[in-house]
Amino acid sequence: MFRNNGTAVLLERVSTKESLSFPEAVFSGNGTDIDNRCGQELDLSIDL
């Protein structure tokens, strides 16, 4: 759970080319949920 943060996740450098995902994460009340400064590929799909 990422709640009530200025920025929940900050990605500046990531040492893999694989897509990152946050399948079980809950983001709520953050100024920014994911600040992807390095342009890392993200999978933000939601499986329902």
PyMOL Python script that loads the backbone (N, CA, C, O; Angstrom):
from pymol import cmd

cmd.read_pdbstr("""\
ATOM      1  N   MET A   1       0.834  -1.171   0.000  1.00  0.00           N
ATOM      2  CA  MET A   1       0.000   0.000   0.000  1.00  0.00           C
ATOM      3  C   MET A   1       0.883   1.241   0.000  1.00  0.00           C
ATOM      4  O   MET A   1       1.836   1.348   0.772  1.00  0.00           O
ATOM      5  N   PHE A   2       0.555   2.148  -0.858  1.00  0.00           N
ATOM      6  CA  PHE A   2       1.237   3.435  -0.938  1.00  0.00           C
ATOM      7  C   PHE A   2       0.181   4.501  -0.698  1.00  0.00           C
ATOM      8  O   PHE A   2      -0.625   4.786  -1.584  1.00  0.00           O
ATOM      9  N   ARG A   3       0.176   5.085   0.473  1.00  0.00           N
ATOM     10  CA  ARG A   3      -0.865   6.054   0.831  1.00  0.00           C
ATOM     11  C   ARG A   3      -0.274   7.356   1.334  1.00  0.00           C
ATOM     12  O   ARG A   3       0.673   7.380   2.120  1.00  0.00           O
ATOM     13  N   ASN A   4      -0.871   8.442   0.850  1.00  0.00           N
ATOM     14  CA  ASN A   4      -0.592   9.784   1.358  1.00  0.00           C
ATOM     15  C   ASN A   4       0.885  10.167   1.323  1.00  0.00           C
ATOM     16  O   ASN A   4       1.421  10.713   2.287  1.00  0.00           O
ATOM     17  N   ASN A   5       1.523   9.877   0.213  1.00  0.00           N
ATOM     18  CA  ASN A   5       2.919  10.252  -0.004  1.00  0.00           C
ATOM     19  C   ASN A   5       2.981  11.386  -1.018  1.00  0.00           C
ATOM     20  O   ASN A   5       2.067  11.552  -1.826  1.00  0.00           O
ATOM     21  N   GLY A   6       4.054  12.162  -0.978  1.00  0.00           N
ATOM     22  CA  GLY A   6       4.284  13.121  -2.055  1.00  0.00           C
ATOM     23  C   GLY A   6       4.479  12.365  -3.352  1.00  0.00           C
ATOM     24  O   GLY A   6       3.814  12.651  -4.348  1.00  0.00           O
ATOM     25  N   THR A   7       5.393  11.393  -3.347  1.00  0.00           N
ATOM     26  CA  THR A   7       5.628  10.482  -4.469  1.00  0.00           C
ATOM     27  C   THR A   7       5.703   9.072  -3.891  1.00  0.00           C
ATOM     28  O   THR A   7       6.498   8.806  -2.989  1.00  0.00           O
ATOM     29  N   ALA A   8       4.876   8.176  -4.411  1.00  0.00           N
ATOM     30  CA  ALA A   8       4.843   6.812  -3.882  1.00  0.00           C
ATOM     31  C   ALA A   8       6.051   6.002  -4.343  1.00  0.00           C
ATOM     32  O   ALA A   8       6.706   5.357  -3.525  1.00  0.00           O
ATOM     33  N   VAL A   9       6.356   6.025  -5.642  1.00  0.00           N
ATOM     34  CA  VAL A   9       7.473   5.271  -6.207  1.00  0.00           C
ATOM     35  C   VAL A   9       8.255   6.192  -7.139  1.00  0.00           C
ATOM     36  O   VAL A   9       7.674   6.802  -8.037  1.00  0.00           O
ATOM     37  N   LEU A  10       9.558   6.296  -6.933  1.00  0.00           N
ATOM     38  CA  LEU A  10      10.418   7.107  -7.787  1.00  0.00           C
ATOM     39  C   LEU A  10      11.408   6.182  -8.489  1.00  0.00           C
ATOM     40  O   LEU A  10      12.211   5.512  -7.839  1.00  0.00           O
ATOM     41  N   LEU A  11      11.345   6.152  -9.808  1.00  0.00           N
ATOM     42  CA  LEU A  11      12.267   5.336 -10.598  1.00  0.00           C
ATOM     43  C   LEU A  11      13.245   6.271 -11.290  1.00  0.00           C
ATOM     44  O   LEU A  11      12.882   6.961 -12.242  1.00  0.00           O
ATOM     45  N   GLU A  12      14.492   6.296 -10.813  1.00  0.00           N
ATOM     46  CA  GLU A  12      15.526   7.114 -11.435  1.00  0.00           C
ATOM     47  C   GLU A  12      16.422   6.282 -12.337  1.00  0.00           C
ATOM     48  O   GLU A  12      16.780   6.715 -13.433  1.00  0.00           O
ATOM     49  N   ARG A  13      16.788   5.083 -11.877  1.00  0.00           N
ATOM     50  CA  ARG A  13      17.601   4.140 -12.646  1.00  0.00           C
ATOM     51  C   ARG A  13      17.121   2.736 -12.325  1.00  0.00           C
ATOM     52  O   ARG A  13      16.912   2.386 -11.164  1.00  0.00           O
ATOM     53  N   VAL A  14      16.951   1.948 -13.357  1.00  0.00           N
ATOM     54  CA  VAL A  14      16.536   0.554 -13.177  1.00  0.00           C
ATOM     55  C   VAL A  14      17.472  -0.300 -14.016  1.00  0.00           C
ATOM     56  O   VAL A  14      17.693  -0.004 -15.190  1.00  0.00           O
ATOM     57  N   SER A  15      18.021  -1.349 -13.431  1.00  0.00           N
ATOM     58  CA  SER A  15      19.059  -2.134 -14.112  1.00  0.00           C
ATOM     59  C   SER A  15      18.524  -3.314 -14.924  1.00  0.00           C
ATOM     60  O   SER A  15      19.265  -4.253 -15.216  1.00  0.00           O
ATOM     61  N   THR A  16      17.264  -3.269 -15.282  1.00  0.00           N
ATOM     62  CA  THR A  16      16.700  -4.325 -16.123  1.00  0.00           C
ATOM     63  C   THR A  16      15.884  -3.699 -17.241  1.00  0.00           C
ATOM     64  O   THR A  16      15.373  -2.587 -17.109  1.00  0.00           O
ATOM     65  N   LYS A  17      15.771  -4.426 -18.337  1.00  0.00           N
ATOM     66  CA  LYS A  17      14.945  -3.949 -19.437  1.00  0.00           C
ATOM     67  C   LYS A  17      13.556  -4.571 -19.378  1.00  0.00           C
ATOM     68  O   LYS A  17      12.696  -4.257 -20.200  1.00  0.00           O
ATOM     69  N   GLU A  18      13.337  -5.454 -18.403  1.00  0.00           N
ATOM     70  CA  GLU A  18      12.034  -6.080 -18.251  1.00  0.00           C
ATOM     71  C   GLU A  18      11.018  -5.062 -17.732  1.00  0.00           C
ATOM     72  O   GLU A  18      11.357  -4.159 -16.967  1.00  0.00           O
ATOM     73  N   SER A  19       9.801  -5.223 -18.152  1.00  0.00           N
ATOM     74  CA  SER A  19       8.728  -4.354 -17.710  1.00  0.00           C
ATOM     75  C   SER A  19       8.471  -4.561 -16.217  1.00  0.00           C
ATOM     76  O   SER A  19       8.454  -5.694 -15.737  1.00  0.00           O
ATOM     77  N   LEU A  20       8.274  -3.480 -15.500  1.00  0.00           N
ATOM     78  CA  LEU A  20       7.937  -3.565 -14.079  1.00  0.00           C
ATOM     79  C   LEU A  20       6.431  -3.506 -13.928  1.00  0.00           C
ATOM     80  O   LEU A  20       5.746  -2.827 -14.694  1.00  0.00           O
ATOM     81  N   SER A  21       5.921  -4.214 -12.948  1.00  0.00           N
ATOM     82  CA  SER A  21       4.484  -4.167 -12.675  1.00  0.00           C
ATOM     83  C   SER A  21       4.265  -4.097 -11.168  1.00  0.00           C
ATOM     84  O   SER A  21       5.140  -4.448 -10.376  1.00  0.00           O
ATOM     85  N   PHE A  22       3.108  -3.648 -10.803  1.00  0.00           N
ATOM     86  CA  PHE A  22       2.733  -3.496  -9.401  1.00  0.00           C
ATOM     87  C   PHE A  22       1.354  -4.125  -9.210  1.00  0.00           C
ATOM     88  O   PHE A  22       0.403  -3.425  -8.861  1.00  0.00           O
ATOM     89  N   PRO A  23       1.229  -5.444  -9.435  1.00  0.00           N
ATOM     90  CA  PRO A  23      -0.095  -6.081  -9.494  1.00  0.00           C
ATOM     91  C   PRO A  23      -0.901  -6.046  -8.200  1.00  0.00           C
ATOM     92  O   PRO A  23      -2.130  -6.005  -8.258  1.00  0.00           O
ATOM     93  N   GLU A  24      -0.277  -6.061  -7.073  1.00  0.00           N
ATOM     94  CA  GLU A  24      -1.000  -6.086  -5.796  1.00  0.00           C
ATOM     95  C   GLU A  24      -0.963  -4.741  -5.087  1.00  0.00           C
ATOM     96  O   GLU A  24      -1.519  -4.603  -3.997  1.00  0.00           O
ATOM     97  N   ALA A  25      -0.316  -3.750  -5.685  1.00  0.00           N
ATOM     98  CA  ALA A  25      -0.139  -2.446  -5.027  1.00  0.00           C
ATOM     99  C   ALA A  25      -1.424  -1.640  -5.048  1.00  0.00           C
ATOM    100  O   ALA A  25      -2.202  -1.687  -6.001  1.00  0.00           O
ATOM    101  N   VAL A  26      -1.620  -0.904  -3.970  1.00  0.00           N
ATOM    102  CA  VAL A  26      -2.741   0.025  -3.861  1.00  0.00           C
ATOM    103  C   VAL A  26      -2.155   1.417  -3.694  1.00  0.00           C
ATOM    104  O   VAL A  26      -1.377   1.660  -2.772  1.00  0.00           O
ATOM    105  N   PHE A  27      -2.524   2.329  -4.580  1.00  0.00           N
ATOM    106  CA  PHE A  27      -2.064   3.714  -4.536  1.00  0.00           C
ATOM    107  C   PHE A  27      -3.251   4.583  -4.145  1.00  0.00           C
ATOM    108  O   PHE A  27      -4.303   4.520  -4.780  1.00  0.00           O
ATOM    109  N   SER A  28      -3.086   5.401  -3.096  1.00  0.00           N
ATOM    110  CA  SER A  28      -4.192   6.237  -2.645  1.00  0.00           C
ATOM    111  C   SER A  28      -3.676   7.514  -1.998  1.00  0.00           C
ATOM    112  O   SER A  28      -2.840   7.460  -1.096  1.00  0.00           O
ATOM    113  N   GLY A  29      -4.165   8.654  -2.449  1.00  0.00           N
ATOM    114  CA  GLY A  29      -3.852   9.930  -1.821  1.00  0.00           C
ATOM    115  C   GLY A  29      -2.438  10.431  -2.025  1.00  0.00           C
ATOM    116  O   GLY A  29      -1.985  11.295  -1.274  1.00  0.00           O
ATOM    117  N   ASN A  30      -1.724   9.917  -3.015  1.00  0.00           N
ATOM    118  CA  ASN A  30      -0.359  10.356  -3.300  1.00  0.00           C
ATOM    119  C   ASN A  30      -0.389  11.560  -4.238  1.00  0.00           C
ATOM    120  O   ASN A  30      -1.290  11.683  -5.067  1.00  0.00           O
ATOM    121  N   GLY A  31       0.588  12.438  -4.109  1.00  0.00           N
ATOM    122  CA  GLY A  31       0.727  13.517  -5.074  1.00  0.00           C
ATOM    123  C   GLY A  31       1.039  12.948  -6.439  1.00  0.00           C
ATOM    124  O   GLY A  31       0.454  13.370  -7.436  1.00  0.00           O
ATOM    125  N   THR A  32       1.970  11.979  -6.499  1.00  0.00           N
ATOM    126  CA  THR A  32       2.340  11.244  -7.709  1.00  0.00           C
ATOM    127  C   THR A  32       2.446   9.783  -7.331  1.00  0.00           C
ATOM    128  O   THR A  32       3.124   9.443  -6.362  1.00  0.00           O
ATOM    129  N   ASP A  33       1.791   8.919  -8.074  1.00  0.00           N
ATOM    130  CA  ASP A  33       1.875   7.490  -7.772  1.00  0.00           C
ATOM    131  C   ASP A  33       3.220   6.916  -8.212  1.00  0.00           C
ATOM    132  O   ASP A  33       3.942   6.342  -7.397  1.00  0.00           O
ATOM    133  N   ILE A  34       3.562   7.065  -9.490  1.00  0.00           N
ATOM    134  CA  ILE A  34       4.837   6.557 -10.009  1.00  0.00           C
ATOM    135  C   ILE A  34       5.509   7.649 -10.827  1.00  0.00           C
ATOM    136  O   ILE A  34       4.988   8.062 -11.862  1.00  0.00           O
ATOM    137  N   ASP A  35       6.655   8.113 -10.369  1.00  0.00           N
ATOM    138  CA  ASP A  35       7.464   9.092 -11.088  1.00  0.00           C
ATOM    139  C   ASP A  35       8.532   8.302 -11.836  1.00  0.00           C
ATOM    140  O   ASP A  35       9.540   7.901 -11.255  1.00  0.00           O
ATOM    141  N   ASN A  36       8.304   8.085 -13.116  1.00  0.00           N
ATOM    142  CA  ASN A  36       9.148   7.211 -13.937  1.00  0.00           C
ATOM    143  C   ASN A  36      10.157   8.049 -14.715  1.00  0.00           C
ATOM    144  O   ASN A  36      10.047   8.176 -15.934  1.00  0.00           O
ATOM    145  N   ARG A  37      11.127   8.614 -14.027  1.00  0.00           N
ATOM    146  CA  ARG A  37      12.105   9.517 -14.633  1.00  0.00           C
ATOM    147  C   ARG A  37      13.011   8.843 -15.643  1.00  0.00           C
ATOM    148  O   ARG A  37      13.498   9.495 -16.566  1.00  0.00           O
ATOM    149  N   CYS A  38      13.245   7.558 -15.485  1.00  0.00           N
ATOM    150  CA  CYS A  38      14.163   6.858 -16.392  1.00  0.00           C
ATOM    151  C   CYS A  38      13.450   6.257 -17.592  1.00  0.00           C
ATOM    152  O   CYS A  38      14.103   5.680 -18.462  1.00  0.00           O
ATOM    153  N   GLY A  39      12.139   6.373 -17.663  1.00  0.00           N
ATOM    154  CA  GLY A  39      11.401   5.854 -18.805  1.00  0.00           C
ATOM    155  C   GLY A  39      11.301   4.340 -18.842  1.00  0.00           C
ATOM    156  O   GLY A  39      11.110   3.752 -19.907  1.00  0.00           O
ATOM    157  N   GLN A  40      11.429   3.708 -17.684  1.00  0.00           N
ATOM    158  CA  GLN A  40      11.321   2.248 -17.597  1.00  0.00           C
ATOM    159  C   GLN A  40       9.947   1.802 -18.082  1.00  0.00           C
ATOM    160  O   GLN A  40       8.937   2.433 -17.770  1.00  0.00           O
ATOM    161  N   GLU A  41       9.910   0.710 -18.848  1.00  0.00           N
ATOM    162  CA  GLU A  41       8.639   0.167 -19.309  1.00  0.00           C
ATOM    163  C   GLU A  41       7.862  -0.331 -18.099  1.00  0.00           C
ATOM    164  O   GLU A  41       8.398  -1.058 -17.263  1.00  0.00           O
ATOM    165  N   LEU A  42       6.590   0.065 -18.010  1.00  0.00           N
ATOM    166  CA  LEU A  42       5.727  -0.337 -16.918  1.00  0.00           C
ATOM    167  C   LEU A  42       4.514  -1.072 -17.449  1.00  0.00           C
ATOM    168  O   LEU A  42       3.983  -0.732 -18.506  1.00  0.00           O
ATOM    169  N   ASP A  43       4.081  -2.076 -16.714  1.00  0.00           N
ATOM    170  CA  ASP A  43       2.826  -2.774 -17.018  1.00  0.00           C
ATOM    171  C   ASP A  43       1.858  -2.388 -15.916  1.00  0.00           C
ATOM    172  O   ASP A  43       1.950  -2.889 -14.795  1.00  0.00           O
ATOM    173  N   LEU A  44       0.938  -1.508 -16.231  1.00  0.00           N
ATOM    174  CA  LEU A  44      -0.011  -1.017 -15.223  1.00  0.00           C
ATOM    175  C   LEU A  44      -1.405  -1.579 -15.446  1.00  0.00           C
ATOM    176  O   LEU A  44      -2.394  -1.013 -14.980  1.00  0.00           O
ATOM    177  N   SER A  45      -1.479  -2.704 -16.169  1.00  0.00           N
ATOM    178  CA  SER A  45      -2.773  -3.314 -16.412  1.00  0.00           C
ATOM    179  C   SER A  45      -3.327  -3.887 -15.100  1.00  0.00           C
ATOM    180  O   SER A  45      -2.584  -4.281 -14.201  1.00  0.00           O
ATOM    181  N   ILE A  46      -4.627  -3.916 -15.035  1.00  0.00           N
ATOM    182  CA  ILE A  46      -5.302  -4.429 -13.842  1.00  0.00           C
ATOM    183  C   ILE A  46      -6.062  -5.680 -14.236  1.00  0.00           C
ATOM    184  O   ILE A  46      -6.918  -5.639 -15.120  1.00  0.00           O
ATOM    185  N   ASP A  47      -5.756  -6.777 -13.594  1.00  0.00           N
ATOM    186  CA  ASP A  47      -6.464  -8.032 -13.848  1.00  0.00           C
ATOM    187  C   ASP A  47      -7.657  -8.102 -12.911  1.00  0.00           C
ATOM    188  O   ASP A  47      -7.505  -8.121 -11.689  1.00  0.00           O
ATOM    189  N   LEU A  48      -8.845  -8.141 -13.500  1.00  0.00           N
ATOM    190  CA  LEU A  48     -10.063  -8.244 -12.681  1.00  0.00           C
ATOM    191  C   LEU A  48     -10.677  -9.607 -12.800  1.00  0.00           C
ATOM    192  O   LEU A  48     -11.706  -9.877 -12.181  1.00  0.00           O
TER     193      LEU A  48
END
""", "prot")
cmd.dss("prot")
cmd.show_as("cartoon", "prot")
cmd.util.cbc("prot")
cmd.orient("prot")
